[in-house]
Amino acid sequence: MNLLEEIQNAPVEWKELGEVTILKRGRVMSKGYLEENRGEYPVYSSQTLHRGEIGKITTYDFNGEFLTWTTDGANAGTVFYRIGKFSITNVCGIIEVTDTQEVNCKFLYYYLSTVTKEHVVSGMGNPKLMSNVMAKIKIPIPPLEIQEKIVQTLDKFTDYVTELTSELTLRQKQYSYFRDYLLDFEEDSYKVKWKSLGEVCLSTKTISWKNEDGQKQFKYIDLSSVSRENKKITDVTIITKSTAPSRAQKIIKKDDILFATTRPMLKRFTKVTKEYNYQICSTGFCVLRPSDKILSNYLYHLVASSNFYDYVERNQSGTSYPAISDNLVKNYQFPLPPLSIQEKIVHVLDNFDTVCNDLNIGLPKEIELRQKQYEYFRNQLLTYTAEGVYTDSTVQYRQDLIRLLWPVFGPVKVSLGDVLSLSRGASPRPISKFITDSFDGVNWIKIGDTDVNGKYIHSSKEKITQEGAKKSKVVRAGDFLLSNSMSFGRPYILAIDGCVHDGWLILSDYEDLFDKDYLYYLLSSSSVQNQFQQKASSGTVKNLNSEIVESVRVTLFPLENQKEIADILNKFDTLTSDLSQGLPKEIALRQKEYEYWRDCLLKFN
C-alpha cells in the first residue's frame, strides 16, 4: 500500500487549532532596541525576506519547536517552522503544540501553509490574521505515524528545492566571478584599448509626441517593466500620444541595453529584443546603443559587471532616492578587446547567463518544477484523497540543463535517475501458458539469451503470444538491460525488440546525453558496479531495484568526450576479445610458428 492509500484509509479527527495548540503574540521591538541589544538570537517579524529575520539580540523569548505566522500586512498568513532559541515581534504570532504525541509540529506547519491565506481578512487595506481567527481553523489529525510519514515525504521535496536554490546561488556567484575575470584584462599583454561607454555607443533620440499620430500605439517600458531577477522585460503598458506619461520619451531599438539610472544599485537592466524595436522607454533608463566597435551581448555583460557597479556606486548622488546621470554612465572607462575576443567571451558568459537566469531552461525552471511537484504532493498528502499518480516530467528539463552546463563547466556529476528513464520488466503468469512458436510471437528475452562476455542481445530462444506481451514489459532495440540474477548488474544493449520479465531493469531515454558505447562501459565500470553492490547489499536480500540504480552517481562528460573515451575502450575491447585481432590472433600465430619449427627440428631425414 502506497502512502496516499494509507492516508486515504487512515482515520482522521478534525479539531480547531486552538484545541491542540497555544497561540500567543510577540512583543514590540523597535529598531533602536535591536541596535542596542545586538546578540546571537534571531528576532522574527512580519516580513518574508530572510525567513522573517530582522535582527539578532542577546536574549530569547522562546526555546524549542514552534510555528510562527505573520499577523499583519501584505504577508499576513505566512507560516514558518521554527526550532531553537528566538524572539518575535508584535506583528507575529506563535503556535505551540500542547501534545506532541497527538500532533506533529512539522505536520501542522505543512497543513497550515495550505490554508491560512484563506482566512486572512483584508478590511481597511491592511490584511490581518489575528489569533482569534487562527484558533478557529479546523485541522485534520490522522494517526501520528501517518503524520510523520507525510513530514518525511515533504521534507525530501523541501530539501531538494533548497539544494537546487543553493546550486543556483553558487552558479550565479561563479558566473559573476568569471564575468569579472573575463572583462578585467589586467595584464598588459592583452591587446585592449581603454574606452568610455560614450565612445562605443551610438547616439539615441527622443520621441516628438506633437508630430505623432494620435491613434498610433506604442509599448512603454517603465522601470517596473524590467525584472531584476531575470533581466527580462516582463510587463509593458500600451500608450498613445494622449495617454503617454511625461517620462515616456526615449526611442529604443533591438539590441539596445537599458540601464536604470534611478536607484541604480538595484541593478535593473536588460537587452532590448526585436519585440520592442522602435518602442518607448522611460527617461529613468540610460539607453546604450552599441556601435560596430562593441557587441551588444558584450555590452550587456559589461553593464552587469562588478567594476561597472563599483563605478556607479561612487558616482551616484542622493541618499533617499539615489540616481546617476546618463552622462556619468557613458563616462565609464573599460578595456575594450578586439571583436574576435569579444565573441569568445560572450560565448562563455551567455552560457552562464542562460543557466542562471533563463526561466524556460536551466536551474530556475528546475526549481519552479520541483516547487510545483512539491505543492502537488503536499496538497495530495494533506487533503486525504488520492486523485491520481504524479508523473515526474522533469527529465527533459534536467537534460536541457546539462547541455547548457557542458560548454562552460565540462563534466557534470549526476544521478542516473536524473538523466535517463528506468523501469522494471514484468512476467505474464503462468509463463508456460504464453510461450508460443507462432510467427507473430514476441521475443521473450531471458538471461540465457546473453553471451557471457557479450555486449548485445541479438536473439531470443523463446517467444510469447501477443496476449502475453500485453501483460509484460515491451522493450526496443537500443534499450539497455541490467540483470538482477546470475551476472548481477551486468549491462546489455538490445539489438532486437521484445518483452522482458521482472528480473530485468530497463534503461531508456538516454540518447540525448549519452553515447551508447560510453554508457555501456560506464555501467560496466568498477565505480558503478561497486555502487550497485554496496547499495543492494544494504537490505536483507541483495536486490537491484530502480531506486538503487536511480541513486547511482556518475560523471557525465560532454558527448564529444564520451565518443573519444568509447573509441579508445572499443579498441581495447577489440584487442582483448576479437578472435581475428589482438592477443588471441597472436597466440594462434605463435602456436603455428611453434608447430612449424617443432616439426622441422624433430624431422630427421
N, C-alpha and C positions, 0 to 999 in steps of 0.2 A: 504494500500500500504506500503510495507516494504521500508527500506532506499535505498537498491540497486535499486528498481524500481523507487523511487523518483529521484535518481541520474540519472538513465537512461533516464528519461522523462524530466529532467530539461534542460533548455537552457544553453549552455556553450560557453563563448567567450575566445578565445586564444590570449594571448598577450606576448610580450617579457618581461622578468623580469625587464629590465631597464625602461620599460614604466610605471611600477607601484611601483617602489622602488628607493631608493637612495643607491648606492653602494660605499663604501669607504674602505681604508686600514688603519691598525693600525700604530703605531709608534715604533721605535726602543727602546727597553728597555733592558739594559744589566743586568747580574746577580748582578753586583755591585750596579746598580741603585735600583734594587729590595731590596737589603740588606739595603741600606742607607735610604730607604723610606718605611720601613715596616709599614703597617696600616691595615685597616679593609676591603678595597675594592679589590675584586679579579682582577687578570690580567690573560687573556686567551691567549694561544699561539697555536702552530700547533699540539701539542700532543693530544691524546685522553684520556690518563690516567687522572683520576680525572676530567673528562669532560673538559680537556684542561687547567685547572688552574695550573699556575706555581708559584704563589705567591700572596701576598696582599700588597697594597701600601696605602698611606694616602689620595690620590686623586682619582678621577674618570673622564673618558672622556665621558662616555655615561650614560644616566639615562632614563629608560623606557623599552619598549618591542622591541626587535631586534632579528635578526638571525645573527650568525657568521658562517664563513666557513674557513676551512684550505686551504690556497692558495699554499703552497709548501710542498714537502717531501712525505714520504710514506703514510701519512694520507690525502693527498690533496683531496678535495671534500667532506670532512666530515662536516656535518651541525649540528649546535647546536641552540636550542632555549634559549634565554637569557631574563631575566627580572630583573630590578633593576639597581643598580649603579655598573659600572665595566669599565675596560680598556682592550684593545687588543694590541698585538704586531704587527710588520710589516709583519709577515707571517700569519696573519689572516685578513679576510675581514669582513665587517659588512654590513647588509642589513636592511634598514628602510622602512617600508611600508608608502607610501605617503598618501593614503586614506583608512582608516580603515573601512569605510562604503562600500568599494568595495572589499577589500581583508583582510581576517582574517590572522593575522601574524602566528598563530599556524598552520592553514591550509597550509599556504605556507611552513612552516617548514616540515610538513609531506610529502608534494608533492616533494619538492626539495631533501629530503632524499632518494627518489627512483630514481632520475635521474642524480644527479650531477656527480656521478662516471663515467658516460658515456662520460662526457665532459672533463675529466682530460687528459692532454697532457703529455706523458711520455718521451719526447725527451731528449737526453743527460743524461739519467739516473737519472733525477730529476723531478719527477711528479709535474705538476703545473696546477692550475685552476685560471687564472687571471680574473680580474674584467671585462675586455672587452668580454671574453668568457662567463662569468657568466651572463652578462647583456643580451646576445642574447638567453638564454634558454627560450623556449616557455612554458608558464604555463597556465593551464585551470582556468577559473574564472566562476564558477557556481553562482547562487544567494547566497547572504550572509547567508541566512537561511540554505541552504544545506551545506555550508562550516562549519557552527557552529555544525550541526548535525554530520558531519564527524569527527570533532575535538572531540566532546563528546564521540563518539564511540571509537576512537583510544586512547583517554586519559584513558579510562577504562582498555584497554588492557595493556597500559604502566604502569598504577598503579598496576595492578595485577602482572606483571613481576617484578616490583620493590619490591612489597610486598614479593614475593617468594624469590627474591635475598636477601632481608633483613633477611628473615627466615633462609636461608641457612647460612648467616654470623653468625647469632645467634647460630645456631646448631653447627657450626664449633667452635665457642667460648666455647659452652657448652661441646663439645667433648674434646677440649683442657683442660678445667678445670677438667673434670672427669678423663681424661687420666693422668694428672699430679698428681691428688689426689690419684688415684689408684696405681700409680707407686712410690709413695713417701715413705710410710712405716716409718713415723717419730716416731711413738710410739714404745717404747722398747718391748711392749707386743707381737708385731708381730714376728714370728719366721722366720727371714730373715738372710741371710748371705751376707756380703758385698763382691762383686766380681768385677773384671775388665772384660771388654768385651773379652780381650785376654784369660781369664781363662775359659770362657764358649763357646768360638768359636773354631772350628777346623782349622787346617792349610789348606791353599789352594795352588794351583800350577799354574805356568805359562806354556804356550804352547811352545814347542820346534819346531819352524817352519821348521828347517832343516830336521827334521825327518818326516814331514808331506807329504802326497801325494799331489802333486801339483794340482790335479783335485778336491780334496775334498773341499766342500763349508761349510762355517760357517756363522751363523748370528752374526753380530757385533753390540754390544750395545755401542754407544758413549754417551757422556754427553747429547747431544741434543736428544738422543733417549728416554729419560725419561721425562715424563710430570711433571712439577712442580705442576700443578693444581690437577690432579687425581692420581699421584704417580704410573702410569702405563707405561710400555714400549710400546710406540706408533709407533716408526719408527726405523727400523734397516737397515743395509747395508749388502748385501751378499758379502763375501770376500773369497779369496783363498790365498794360500801361496804367490803367486806373487803379489796380489793386497792388501794384508793386510797392513794397516798403522803401523807405528812404535809403536804406543800406544796400538795396539791390542794384548794384551799379557795374560790377566788373564782368566783362565778357570772357568766358573760358573756352578753351579748345581741348580736344583729345590730346592726352599725354602731358598736359599741364600738371604741375604739382601745386596743390593748395596747402598753405600753412597758416594756421590760425594765429594771428598776432595778438589777439585779446586773450589774456590768461594763457600765454604760450607754453608754460611748463606743464599744462595738461596734455601736451603732445598730441594735438588734434591735427592730423594731416592726411592727405590722400592723393592718389593719382587719378586724374580725370579719364574716364573711359569714353568710348565713342558714343554711348547713350546720352552723354551730356555735352557733346560737341556744340559749340556756339550757344550755350545756355548761360545763365546768370548766377553769379555768386555774390556773397556779402562783402562789403568793404572790410569786414573783420578778417578776411583772408589776404595774405600776400600771394599773388599768382606768379609762380616761377615757370616760365615757358622756355624749355631747353632749346638752345641753338644747335647747329651742326657740330659744335665742339664737345657736347656732352650728351650722353644717352639719357633718355627720360628715366629709366629704371635706376641708373647710377645716381641721378639727381635725387630720386626718391629715397634711396638708401643713405645718401649724404644727409638729407634732412632728418633722417631717423637716428643719426649717429650721436654718440655721447659728446664729441667735440663740438658739434653744432649746438647742442643744448647747453653746454657749458658757456658758449659764447652768448646765447640768448639770455641765459640767467644773469650774466654780468651786465648786459645792455638793456634789459627791460626796466621800465620805470613804473612807479606807483606801488602802493602796498596793498590796499584793499581790493583794487582791480588792476593788476599789473598788465602792461602791454608793451609792445615793441613796434617801432615804425617799419614800414616797408623798406625804406632806405637803409636802415640799420641791418635788416635781414640781408639785403643784397650786398652789404659791405663785408659779409662773412668771407674770410680768406681760407682757401683749402688747396691741397695739392691735386692737380689735375693730370692724370696719366693719359697716354695715347688711347684712342678709341679701341684698339685691339685689346689693351689691358682692361679697359672698362668692361668690355664684353665678357671677359673671363671672370672678373669679379662679380658682375651682375648674375652670371650663370649660377655661381655658388650661392650668392645671397638670396636670389629668387627662390632657390630650393629651400633654404632655411625659412624664408618668409612664408612660403606656402605651408610648410609643416606647422609653423607656429600660429598662423593667422587665418588660413582658408577655412571657411565654415562648411564647405562641401566635402573636403577631403582632409585627412590628417587628424592629429590628436583632438582638436576641438570637436570635430564630428564624432570621433570615437567616444569622447566624454559625454557628448549630448546623447548618443545612442545608449550608452551604458546607464545614463541617468534615467532615460525613458524605460529601459529594461528594468532598472531598479524600481521605478514608480509602478510599473505594471505588476511586478511580483509583490511589492508592498501592498498594493490595493487588493490583489488576489488573496494574499495571506490574511489580510485584515478585514475583509468583508465576508469571509467564511462561505464563499461559493466558488466552485471550480468551473469557470466559464470556458475553459479551453487550455490547451498547452501552448506555452510561448515557444516560438521557434527563433533561435538566435540567427539573425540575418546579417550579422556584422562582419562575417569573414571577409567579404569583398572589400569593406572599408579598411580592414586591417591590411589586406593585400595592397590596396592603393597607398596606404601609409608607408609600407615597406618600400614600395617602388620610389616613393619620394625621398626616403631616408638613404637609400643606396648611393645615389650620386654624391651625397655630402659626407655621410658617415661610413660608407663601406659596409662591412659585415655587421649584421644586426642579430642580437640574442633574442630568440623567440621560443615559445612553447609550440609543439607540433599542432595542438588543438587550435592555435591562432591562425594557422596558415594552410590547413587542409581539412577535409571532412573525414570523419570516422564513423563507421557503422559496424554492426555485427551481423554475421551470417545467420541463417535460420533454416531449420530442417522440417520438411513435411513428415509427419509421423502417422503410422509406421512407414519408414522409408521404403521398405520392401514393396509396399503397395504401389509406389510411384515409379519404380525402376522400369524402363522400357527399352525396347530395341527399335522402336518406330523411327522412321526417317525424320519426323518432325520433333523428336525428343530434344531436350535441352541438356547441354553438357553439365554433368554433376561432378564438380571438381573436388577432389579429396587429396589428402596429404600423400597418398600413394601415387598420385599423378605427377609428383615432382621428382626431379633428379637430385641426388644428394648434394652435388655441387652446382646445380643448375641455377640459372638466373630467371628463366622464363618458364611458364607453364604453357605448353603447346597443344596439349590434347587431354582428354579425359577418357577413362576406360568405361565409364557408365554414363547413361543419360536418364533423365527423369521426364515425366509427362508434362504437358503444358499446365495441367491442373496442379501438379506438384510444384512447378515453378512459381505459381501464384502464392503458394504457402512458404516459399523460400525467399532468398535474397538474390536478386539479379545483379551480376557484375559484368563489366565491359572490358574489352581488350584495352590495355593501358592502365587499368586499376592495379594497385598494389595489394597483395595479401600478406598478412602476418599470421604465422601459425601459432597455435596455442597448445600444441601437443607435440610429442617427439622432439623435433627441432624447434624448441621454444623461442618465439620472437623472430624466427627466420623470415626475411622478406622474399617475396616472389613477384615478378611482373607478369600480368596476364597477357598472353598473346591470343586468347580466344574469349568469346562471350560465354556466359553460362550462369550457373547458380552455385552458391556455396552454403555449407552448413554452419552451425554456430560455433564450430571450432576454429573458424577463421575471423580475423578482423580485416575490414576493407578500408583502404585509404584512397581517397579520390579528391578531385578538385584542387590539384596541386600544380597544374601545368603552368600557371602564370608566374609562379615564384620558384619552381624547381626544374632543373634539368633532370630528365628521367634517370639517367645513369648515375648522376650525382646523388639523387635521393636513394637509389638502391645501395650505393656504397656507404652513405651516411647511416642508413638503417642497419647496415651490416657491421658498422664500426663498433669497437670496444666501448667507446663513450656511450653510445645509445644502448647497446646490449647490456652494459653494466647497470644502467638506469632501469632497464626492464627488469633485470634480475633483482635489484635492490627493492624496487617498489612492489614487485609481485610477491616477494618473499616476506613482506610485512604482514600478510594475512596468514590464516591457518592453512589455507590451501593455495599453492602457487597458481595464480591466475592472471593472465594478461588481458585485462578488460580495457574498454575505451577510455575510462578516466585515467588509467595509468599512462597509456600512450599519449593522450592529450597533454599530460603534465610534463612529458619529457622535454628538456631544454636542449636546443641545438643552436649552433651558429649558422646563420643564413647569409651566405656570400652572394654578391651580385651575380646574375646569370652568366655573364661572360667568364667570371672567375670559376663558377661551377663547371662550365664546359671544359675549361683548361684542366681543372683537377680531375674531372671524369675521364678526359682523354689520356692523361698520364696513368690513371688506375686501370683503364681499359688495356693499355699496352702491357702493364704488369700482369694483368689477368691473362692476356693472350700468351705472354712468355711462360707463365707458370702452368696454364691449363690446356692450351690448344695442342692437340696431338701432332699438328703439322708444323709447329714452330716451337722455339724455346727449348727448354731442357729435355722434355720427352723426345723431341726430334734428335737433339744432340746425343742423348743416351742411345737411341736406336742406331745412329750412325757410328758411334763408338763401338757398339756391340758388333756391327757388321765388320768394322775395321779389325776388331779383335779376332773375330772368326776367320777373316782372311789370313791374317798373319799367323794365327794358330795353326791353320791348315798348312800354310807354307812351311812353317818351322817343323811341323810334325810329319811332313811328307818326305820320305827318303826313297828316292828312285835309284 
